Amino acid sequence: MTTDERLDRLTEKHGALAESLQLLTADVQSLAQSVKEHDRILRGHAELIGDLARIASAHEQRIERLEGRQG
């Protein structure tokens, strides 16, 4: 194999590696965006769960007060 042929093969490999790196970079950026969106959703769910816990506690206290009056 001549030097020119070797250089051509290396150039092809370099191009293929560069393309693979570009695709990988795009995939990683997409994944990072997806993670941010999931994080936002989970934070929203955590806030809703906190709200529900506070509501349940308030209802429990109200029931205890009402039962205390009847007993």
Rosetta blueprint (number, residue, H / E / L):
1 M L
2 T L
3 T H
4 D H
5 E H
6 R H
7 L H
8 D H
9 R H
10 L H
11 T H
12 E H
13 K H
14 H H
15 G H
16 A H
17 L H
18 A H
19 E H
20 S H
21 L H
22 Q H
23 L H
24 L H
25 T H
26 A H
27 D H
28 V H
29 Q H
30 S H
31 L H
32 A H
33 Q H
34 S H
35 V H
36 K H
37 E H
38 H H
39 D H
40 R H
41 I H
42 L H
43 R H
44 G H
45 H H
46 A H
47 E H
48 L H
49 I H
50 G H
51 D H
52 L H
53 A H
54 R H
55 I H
56 A H
57 S H
58 A H
59 H H
60 E H
61 Q H
62 R H
63 I H
64 E H
65 R H
66 L H
67 E H
68 G H
69 R H
70 Q H
71 G L
